[in-house]
């Protein structure tokens, strides 16, 4: 009885405890069920996505970059295939041994310590490029292929630039600074500006992979889309011709413009560089471009800024006519110099031009005539007017580092030099010297404005760009006066460029203006002494030779703007080059 | 020593068929883990099951009294086995867990659980307690539990060791220790856990941190649990379908045939399949529990309750592990994880349970 009672009590305890334990077990089961509900029902889509991401690897395939053509559909930038030795670390543990083997077998002259260092931290699944492979090397490699398991030959696409003299227009491509960008992008000039247009769309290969990244099967392929092609206004024939007549001894540039639609038909700058070397990753050559004091990367037609010299004279002349400061018959006497505030300002012709009217002043480039005019000109008016004629402004034609140059005004001088303006400086400005800085392209646009009667087409390098117009209408009478004088400068005896007619009478008849861009300001006292002469003889102090001309004279179509650095006077060097290039453009009807 | 052969007919057939169902689900799961192949796991596990059947019959036929009598012997044998494991054991995965017995790699720690429960059952039976038990009378079971825990923990096999310890503690609780002691221990653990944290080695602390946030080390120690959650979560309500689990077939899930079989199951059969599995294991646990209510013999009660609880506990811990509720400590899913020792010990446990459930109770049957 005693015993029975005891076991009754202990049984109660057992049963009570088993309820507690079972209850806890049920609670845990419930927690598990809730957790499963949260994972599988509430967050199902999240994990589903993760699961797909897990098993699908997306491999990006590079698109072909769009081709670039000249205005005759000649290919000037394209894609070419090339072959490289590449190593896949994941394919063989002893990949370094294979690199050594390859190096000795094919004489690749690899920098083994450097490569092994780079390879150490390199992703195993991405090919590491060891070296370019030429045809002989490929043949040799294929014969000994059994020796290599981790080294393969891969084909890649490379940008191909067949014409060195277009490098300063097309630019080059390179590795993006954005590390998430897989493929090269445009770094310079048109390649950069039209990168979106040329770039294309990468393709995608969707692979199902296992946990070790091994491809189980291909799920889908999205083909890459080639970039759109770009059509330049450049005429390759003219471009090549212009390059051939640029003197190799001097730096300089030529730009040829179609005055009716603003097309830039050729644009050459000397010295130039070879964009192909950037694509070939020839680092020594690239560094030498950047360090060269001759600045081969500088497109002098676009980004070379020089005082325009006498080529600028039509601007104050038109302003004088517009402001009624003078008319076409206004005359002065040029004695070789004029004075303002106890200072003498000299004409380029010692002894002077004698009696000079506006036409003669432009034709013979009389400085005194413009000094006299300048005495009545407000520099701010001149600056504004020059601006309306296409100077002192940035041209966005797709080239990098666009700059505006300078036609000074009072505000500019106050801001940058913290000085007031002197009328004497207006005198220097009116003959295109002093602070004035223009690029050959700007000068070509200035003459385009003159020929087009004020409203001129915005320059274009790319046919895809729409034609737009700039500038203000000129008084046709004034325009006619100036054009007559510019014609006389070439076509009439004693014109500054008259000898063009004598030297090449068969060439197309042109109008134009010579200029001499002073490198060193010549002080009046220097003119008489020997220092001036020594300066003239030393090449780097020689003036730049400038000429802007247009052809044919009756109905101008082409404008050529030429600068030859340290070439001396405009008539001697730049003018014959401009004449040749205009004649070529005209004869070939580019 | 042995019962009559006919007594085999008296076993709880529902329980037996449930066991077969669970094993069969496990087989299907191993088949799918191998990507729809019997090789290498499903066929192996099936062979083991068949090899082990004679042992099951042997255990089924044992007289409970005989088991009762040899309880201490079993315990001593297991402790010896654990010591042998430590001294001469076969090292795998950085731990000495196995010894070779008759062509099988045996994990003695699996049997430590059974021996502990048998020992406890006998101890409390002989104690013949009238009411709740004080701390003094729980000293020996506590000591034995801790000894087994330590012997297993130094292998090191923290998962199994913890199961051993939990089983020991639950058995003492079930046997009727005064509630104040578990309560006091709980408070003590809470109080000393900050100090314990400082006692842990940095890599152990790291493991706990990664458990709390697997994304700290997504490709290292957090990888298992992240991939397991992806597999389970992508299953949705009804699962991706049989053999359609990409996490498993593309090898994203490590240890999918052992500790993470539940993820394989759940990826294929979804939330509804998982709930069904929980329900099956719950019923499987409750059948012996209901039987205990009809029993008066302490030995049988403890044996039935704690051994049945052992299978359910391992199920709960394993599933909690795969869904990120507890750290990954290496506890197999009963009858479903690939592995011989776990299968054998669970088959023996079920044999013991069926044996005891089929016995007609007599007073003084264990005296």
Interface residues (C-beta under 8 A of the other chain):
Chain A: X6 X7 X9 X10 X11 X13 X14 X15 X17 X18 X20 X21 X22 X25 X26 X28 X29 X31 X32 X33 X35 X36 X37 X39 X40 X41 X43 X44 X46 X47 X48 X50 X51 X54 X55 X208 X209 X210 X211 X212 X216
Chain B: X128 X129 X130 X131 X132 X170 X173 X174 X175 X176 X227 X229 X230 X231 X232 X233 X234 X235 X236 X237 X246 X247 X250 X251 X252 X266 X270 X271 X274 X275 X278 X282 X285 X286 X289 X292 X293 X296 X298 X301 X305 X309 X312 X313 X316 X319 X320 X323 X324 X325
